[in-house]
């Protein structure tokens, strides 16, 4: 059974058909790429998967469970986490507090316990600190635990956003243009990080990306969107060499 099974997903905005008859099956542990020219509908697919938009048609199954129509919060509980093209961190909070923001659902305590600093609150906070530090170690951010997120270099902010998403303990991680704005060295480090996440956490990753070096370097398979429709899909090398895909990117 595929971890993610999307069947005939469609959505339109007014007279604009943003995504039409989108289908994909992603196996557990895959690094899967969703690519296409600007405006092809890639981020719309992510917004459908995370409950930001509700589809006009189609079914989304995660690990065999139909999650179509679930709210954004419910979908996060179901097991999907995402990052964004434009980094969305709590810039005024420390690095460790950004990661802990993703842990609160896993370490709940009553509001009154937090107000009165009761033992249940202190225990949960200690457990969150320990879990957050494990993630920061993985992403090489442990020395920056008390640094404000706003003061991190750009590449480190990207890593922190991924670490916060991982804190929710997802089954599927969605990365929306993770290499955007990165220099070649940062992109290389990011590729290593994504591979490590897949291997260390047995994570399934679906990513949108325009950096073809990153895509060809880490993705097992690809789907190419163009004007909201699937243009090509299959093994990465074959898809990137498809004349129709090259034409969509480069023009006639």
C-alpha positions as CSV (number, residue, x, y, z in Angstrom):
1,X,0.0,0.0,0.0
2,X,1.3,3.5,-0.9
3,X,1.8,5.9,2.0
4,X,0.2,8.7,-0.1
5,X,-2.4,7.9,-2.7
6,X,-4.0,10.8,-4.5
7,X,-6.8,10.0,-6.9
8,X,-8.2,12.4,-9.5
9,X,-7.6,15.5,-7.4
10,X,-9.0,18.7,-9.0
11,X,-9.7,22.3,-7.9
12,X,-10.7,25.5,-9.7
13,X,-10.8,29.1,-8.6
14,X,-13.6,30.9,-10.5
15,X,-13.0,30.1,-14.2
16,X,-9.3,29.0,-13.6
17,X,-8.7,25.3,-13.4
18,X,-5.7,25.3,-11.1
19,X,-5.3,21.5,-10.8
20,X,-7.0,18.9,-12.9
21,X,-7.1,15.1,-12.4
22,X,-4.0,14.9,-10.4
23,X,-3.0,11.4,-9.5
24,X,0.1,10.0,-7.6
25,X,1.1,7.1,-5.5
26,X,4.2,7.6,-3.2
27,X,5.7,4.6,-1.4
28,X,6.9,4.7,2.2
29,X,10.5,5.9,2.3
30,X,10.5,7.5,-1.1
31,X,12.0,10.9,-1.9
32,X,9.5,12.2,-4.5
33,X,9.7,15.4,-6.5
34,X,6.9,17.6,-7.8
35,X,8.2,20.0,-10.4
36,X,7.0,22.2,-13.2
37,X,7.2,25.8,-14.4
38,X,6.0,28.7,-12.3
39,X,2.2,28.7,-12.0
40,X,1.9,25.0,-12.8
41,X,-0.1,24.3,-9.7
42,X,2.5,22.7,-7.5
43,X,1.9,24.8,-4.3
44,X,-1.9,24.4,-4.9
45,X,-1.3,20.6,-4.6
46,X,0.5,21.2,-1.3
47,X,-2.3,23.4,-0.1
48,X,-4.8,20.7,-1.0
49,X,-2.8,18.0,0.8
50,X,-2.6,20.2,4.0
51,X,-6.2,21.3,4.1
52,X,-5.6,24.9,3.2
53,X,-7.9,24.3,0.2
54,X,-10.7,21.7,-0.1
55,X,-10.7,19.9,-3.5
56,X,-13.7,20.1,-5.9
57,X,-13.1,16.4,-6.7
58,X,-10.8,13.6,-5.8
59,X,-9.6,11.6,-2.8
60,X,-6.4,11.9,-0.6
61,X,-5.4,8.8,1.3
62,X,-2.6,8.8,3.8
63,X,-1.4,5.3,4.9
64,X,-4.7,3.9,3.7
65,X,-6.9,6.4,5.5
66,X,-9.1,8.9,3.6
67,X,-8.1,12.4,4.9
68,X,-10.0,14.3,2.1
69,X,-11.7,17.4,3.6
70,X,-9.9,17.3,6.9
71,X,-8.8,20.6,8.5
72,X,-5.2,21.8,8.5
73,X,-4.9,20.9,12.2
74,X,-6.4,17.5,11.7
75,X,-4.1,16.7,8.7
76,X,-1.1,17.5,10.9
77,X,-2.5,15.1,13.4
78,X,-3.0,12.6,10.6
79,X,0.7,12.7,9.9
80,X,1.5,15.4,7.3
81,X,3.9,18.3,8.0
82,X,5.2,21.0,5.7
83,X,7.6,23.8,5.2
84,X,7.0,26.9,3.0
85,X,8.7,28.6,0.1
86,X,9.0,31.7,2.2
87,X,10.4,30.7,5.6
88,X,7.8,30.9,8.4
89,X,9.6,30.8,11.7
90,X,8.8,32.5,15.0
91,X,11.6,35.0,14.4
92,X,11.4,36.5,17.9
93,X,11.7,33.1,19.6
94,X,14.9,31.1,20.3
95,X,15.9,28.2,18.1
96,X,14.9,25.6,20.7
97,X,11.5,27.3,21.3
98,X,10.8,27.1,17.6
99,X,11.2,23.4,17.7
100,X,9.3,23.1,21.0
101,X,6.4,24.8,19.2
102,X,6.1,21.7,17.1
103,X,6.2,19.4,20.2
104,X,3.3,20.7,22.3
105,X,0.7,18.3,20.9
106,X,3.0,15.4,21.8
107,X,3.6,16.6,25.3
108,X,0.3,18.1,26.5
109,X,-0.4,19.5,30.0
110,X,-3.4,21.3,31.4
111,X,-3.4,25.1,31.1
112,X,-3.7,25.5,34.8
113,X,-0.6,23.4,35.2
114,X,1.3,25.9,33.0
115,X,0.0,28.9,34.9
116,X,0.9,27.5,38.3
117,X,4.0,25.8,37.1
118,X,2.8,22.4,38.5
119,X,4.9,19.2,38.3
120,X,3.1,18.0,35.2
121,X,4.1,21.3,33.5
122,X,7.7,21.0,34.6
123,X,7.9,17.4,33.5
124,X,6.4,18.1,30.0
125,X,8.8,21.1,29.5
126,X,11.8,18.9,30.5
127,X,10.7,16.2,28.1
128,X,10.2,18.8,25.3
129,X,13.6,20.3,25.9
130,X,15.2,16.9,25.6
131,X,13.3,16.0,22.5
132,X,14.0,19.4,20.9
133,X,17.7,19.0,21.6
134,X,17.8,15.6,19.9
135,X,16.4,17.2,16.7
136,X,18.7,20.2,17.0
137,X,21.7,17.8,17.2
138,X,20.5,16.0,14.1
139,X,20.3,19.3,12.2
140,X,23.6,20.7,13.5
141,X,21.8,23.5,15.4
142,X,22.4,22.5,19.0
143,X,25.1,25.2,19.5
144,X,22.4,27.8,18.5
145,X,19.7,26.6,20.8
146,X,19.4,30.0,22.6
147,X,19.9,32.1,19.5
148,X,16.9,34.1,18.1
149,X,15.7,32.4,15.0
150,X,15.9,35.8,13.2
151,X,19.6,35.9,13.8
152,X,20.4,32.6,12.1
153,X,22.0,32.5,8.7
154,X,19.5,31.8,5.9
155,X,20.5,28.2,5.4
156,X,20.3,27.5,9.1
157,X,16.8,29.0,9.1
158,X,15.8,26.6,6.4
159,X,17.1,23.7,8.6
160,X,15.3,25.0,11.6
161,X,12.0,25.1,9.7
162,X,12.5,21.5,8.7
163,X,13.4,20.5,12.3
164,X,10.2,22.2,13.6
165,X,8.1,20.2,11.0
166,X,9.8,17.0,12.1
167,X,8.9,17.7,15.7
168,X,5.3,17.0,14.9
169,X,6.4,13.4,14.2
170,X,5.0,13.2,10.6
171,X,4.6,10.2,8.3
172,X,5.0,12.5,5.3
173,X,7.1,15.6,5.0
174,X,6.3,18.2,2.4
175,X,9.1,20.6,1.4
176,X,8.1,23.6,-0.7
177,X,11.2,24.8,-2.5
178,X,13.6,24.1,0.3
179,X,16.7,25.3,-1.7
180,X,15.2,28.7,-2.6
181,X,17.7,31.4,-1.9
182,X,20.5,29.1,-1.0
183,X,24.0,29.2,-2.4
184,X,25.6,26.0,-3.9
185,X,27.3,25.0,-0.6
186,X,24.0,25.4,1.4
187,X,22.1,23.4,-1.3
188,X,24.7,20.6,-1.0
189,X,24.3,20.6,2.8
190,X,20.5,20.6,2.3
191,X,20.7,17.5,0.0
192,X,22.6,15.7,2.7
193,X,20.1,16.7,5.3
194,X,17.1,15.5,3.3
195,X,18.8,12.2,2.6
196,X,19.7,11.8,6.3
197,X,16.0,12.6,7.3
198,X,14.8,9.9,5.0
199,X,17.3,7.3,6.2
200,X,17.4,8.2,9.9
201,X,13.7,8.7,10.5
202,X,12.4,6.3,7.8
203,X,10.7,9.4,6.4
204,X,8.7,9.8,3.2
205,X,9.4,13.2,1.5
206,X,7.5,15.0,-1.2
207,X,9.2,18.2,-2.4
208,X,8.7,21.0,-4.8
209,X,11.9,22.3,-6.2
210,X,13.2,24.4,-9.1
211,X,16.9,23.5,-8.5
212,X,17.3,20.6,-11.0
213,X,20.7,19.6,-9.5
214,X,19.0,19.0,-6.2
215,X,16.0,17.2,-7.8
216,X,18.3,14.9,-9.9
217,X,20.5,14.3,-7.0
218,X,18.0,13.1,-4.4
219,X,14.6,12.3,-6.0
220,X,13.7,8.7,-6.7
221,X,10.7,9.6,-8.9
222,X,9.1,12.8,-10.3
223,X,5.8,14.2,-11.4
224,X,5.8,17.2,-13.7
225,X,2.9,19.6,-13.7
226,X,2.1,22.1,-16.4
227,X,-1.0,24.3,-16.3
228,X,-2.4,22.2,-13.6
229,X,-2.2,18.9,-15.5
230,X,0.3,16.1,-15.3
231,X,2.8,16.4,-18.1
232,X,5.1,13.5,-17.2
233,X,5.8,11.1,-14.4
234,X,8.3,8.3,-13.6
235,X,11.9,7.7,-12.8
236,X,13.8,11.0,-12.3
237,X,16.4,10.6,-15.1
238,X,13.8,9.6,-17.7
239,X,11.4,12.4,-16.7
240,X,14.2,15.1,-16.8
241,X,15.2,13.9,-20.3
242,X,11.6,13.9,-21.6
243,X,11.4,16.3,-24.6
244,X,8.0,17.6,-23.5
245,X,9.4,18.4,-20.0
246,X,12.4,20.2,-21.5
247,X,10.0,22.2,-23.8
248,X,7.8,23.2,-20.8
249,X,10.8,24.6,-19.0
250,X,12.7,26.1,-21.9
251,X,10.0,26.9,-24.4
252,X,10.1,26.0,-28.1
